[in-house]
Amino acid sequence: MRLDKRAADITVPEEGSLMTSRELANVLQISQQLVEDMRARGEGPKFMKIGERMNSPVRYRRDDVREWIESRIQIATREFA
């Protein structure tokens, strides 16, 4: 997943301490399916599972999302290589 220069303008809402996959997708302006695909490939922000089961809900800490977004900001496209 490559975020373009819009990443610099993304703001993560402050209310609540955890985000759902849907909320993260809305913040990143991508589909929820892409968020889930990125998570499966280990390419997205850190996450936690609420529960022990395979289908337990997933949540993202807002600070982890901010940190991940900051880590994705690039100056030139050649930096993705």
DRENDO-1510 file (C-alpha; in Angstrom, 1 decimal, always signed):
<recs>
REC; n; res; u; v; w
REC; 1; MET; +0.0; +0.0; +0.0 .
REC; 2; ARG; +1.4; +3.3; -1.0 .
REC; 3; LEU; -0.2; +6.5; +0.4 .
REC; 4; ASP; +0.3; +9.5; -1.7 .
REC; 5; LYS; +0.9; +13.1; -0.5 .
REC; 6; ARG; -2.6; +13.2; +1.0 .
REC; 7; ALA; -1.1; +11.4; +4.0 .
REC; 8; ALA; +0.4; +14.6; +5.2 .
REC; 9; ASP; -3.1; +16.1; +5.5 .
REC; 10; ILE; -4.7; +13.1; +7.3 .
REC; 11; THR; -5.9; +13.8; +10.8 .
REC; 12; VAL; -6.9; +11.2; +13.3 .
REC; 13; PRO; -9.9; +12.2; +15.4 .
REC; 14; GLU; -9.2; +12.5; +19.2 .
REC; 15; GLU; -12.4; +11.1; +20.6 .
REC; 16; GLY; -12.0; +7.6; +22.1 .
REC; 17; SER; -8.7; +5.7; +22.4 .
REC; 18; LEU; -9.4; +2.9; +19.9 .
REC; 19; MET; -10.5; +2.7; +16.3 .
REC; 20; THR; -12.2; +0.0; +14.3 .
REC; 21; SER; -11.1; -1.1; +10.9 .
REC; 22; ARG; -14.0; +0.9; +9.4 .
REC; 23; GLU; -12.9; +4.0; +11.3 .
REC; 24; LEU; -9.3; +3.6; +10.1 .
REC; 25; ALA; -10.5; +3.1; +6.5 .
REC; 26; ASN; -12.5; +6.3; +6.7 .
REC; 27; VAL; -9.5; +8.2; +8.1 .
REC; 28; LEU; -7.2; +6.9; +5.4 .
REC; 29; GLN; -9.9; +7.3; +2.7 .
REC; 30; ILE; -9.5; +3.7; +1.5 .
REC; 31; SER; -11.8; +0.7; +1.7 .
REC; 32; GLN; -12.2; -1.4; +4.8 .
REC; 33; GLN; -11.2; -4.5; +2.7 .
REC; 34; LEU; -7.9; -2.8; +1.9 .
REC; 35; VAL; -7.3; -2.1; +5.6 .
REC; 36; GLU; -7.9; -5.8; +6.3 .
REC; 37; ASP; -5.6; -6.9; +3.5 .
REC; 38; MET; -2.9; -4.6; +4.7 .
REC; 39; ARG; -3.2; -6.0; +8.2 .
REC; 40; ALA; -3.0; -9.6; +6.9 .
REC; 41; ARG; +0.2; -8.7; +5.0 .
REC; 42; GLY; +1.7; -6.8; +8.0 .
REC; 43; GLU; +1.7; -3.5; +6.2 .
REC; 44; GLY; -0.7; -1.4; +8.2 .
REC; 45; PRO; -0.5; +0.1; +11.7 .
REC; 46; LYS; -0.1; -2.0; +14.8 .
REC; 47; PHE; -3.4; -3.5; +15.9 .
REC; 48; MET; -4.8; -5.6; +18.8 .
REC; 49; LYS; -7.5; -8.3; +18.9 .
REC; 50; ILE; -10.1; -8.0; +21.6 .
REC; 51; GLY; -10.4; -11.6; +22.6 .
REC; 52; GLU; -8.7; -14.9; +21.9 .
REC; 53; ARG; -10.8; -16.2; +18.9 .
REC; 54; MET; -9.8; -16.0; +15.3 .
REC; 55; ASN; -12.8; -13.7; +14.5 .
REC; 56; SER; -12.3; -11.5; +17.6 .
REC; 57; PRO; -12.8; -7.8; +16.9 .
REC; 58; VAL; -9.7; -5.8; +15.8 .
REC; 59; ARG; -8.9; -2.4; +17.2 .
REC; 60; TYR; -6.2; +0.2; +16.5 .
REC; 61; ARG; -4.7; +2.6; +19.0 .
REC; 62; ARG; -4.9; +6.2; +17.7 .
REC; 63; ASP; -1.3; +6.9; +18.6 .
REC; 64; ASP; -0.2; +3.8; +16.6 .
REC; 65; VAL; -2.2; +5.0; +13.6 .
REC; 66; ARG; -0.6; +8.5; +13.9 .
REC; 67; GLU; +2.9; +6.9; +14.1 .
REC; 68; TRP; +2.2; +4.7; +11.1 .
REC; 69; ILE; +0.9; +7.6; +9.0 .
REC; 70; GLU; +4.0; +9.6; +9.9 .
REC; 71; SER; +6.3; +6.7; +8.9 .
REC; 72; ARG; +4.6; +6.6; +5.5 .
REC; 73; ILE; +5.2; +10.2; +4.4 .
REC; 74; GLN; +7.7; +10.3; +1.6 .
REC; 75; ILE; +9.5; +13.1; -0.3 .
REC; 76; ALA; +9.8; +11.4; -3.7 .
REC; 77; THR; +8.2; +8.4; -5.4 .
REC; 78; ARG; +11.6; +6.8; -5.8 .
REC; 79; GLU; +11.7; +6.3; -2.0 .
REC; 80; PHE; +9.2; +3.5; -2.4 .
REC; 81; ALA; +11.6; +1.3; -4.4 .
</recs>
